[in-house]
Amino acid sequence: MSKPWPPPPDLESINEIVATVDVEGFLAEGAPADEYEIEAEEVHQVLSSWSIAELTADRIEPVLFEIWQRAFELDAASASSRKPKLRELAEQIARFFGPDATPQVRGL
C-alpha cells in the first residue's frame, strides 16, 4: 500500500526543520541539539490537525510568530526582528508538507 503524498507533518521532521533554520541562532552558538524541542512540539501539535491544503507559508508564519513570541517572551521589536527567519521556517515546512510539496531528502 502506498503512503499518501505529501506525508502529514511528523514531529521528527518538524524538529529537524526547526533546528536547521535555527531562528535564534542558538545551535550555531553550540546549544544542545534539543534546544527548540518545545517549540517544535507546539508547531507539530498545531499543524498536525491541518489539511495539506492549509499547510502554506502564509498560514504557518503567524502560528510560528505566536509560538516564538510566547516561548521567548519577545517584545514587539524583538519579535519583528525574527520575522525573516520565521518566514524561512514557514516556507521550509510548507515546502516539505504543503500542497506544492515534492519528494525531497533532508540532511544531506
Buried (B, 14 or more C-beta within 10 A) or exposed (E): EEEEEBEBBEBEBBBBBBBEBBBBEEBEEEBEEEBBBEBBBBBBEBBEEBEBEEBBBEBBBEBBBBBBBEEEEBEEEEBEEBBEBBBBBBBBBBBBBBEEBEEEEEEE
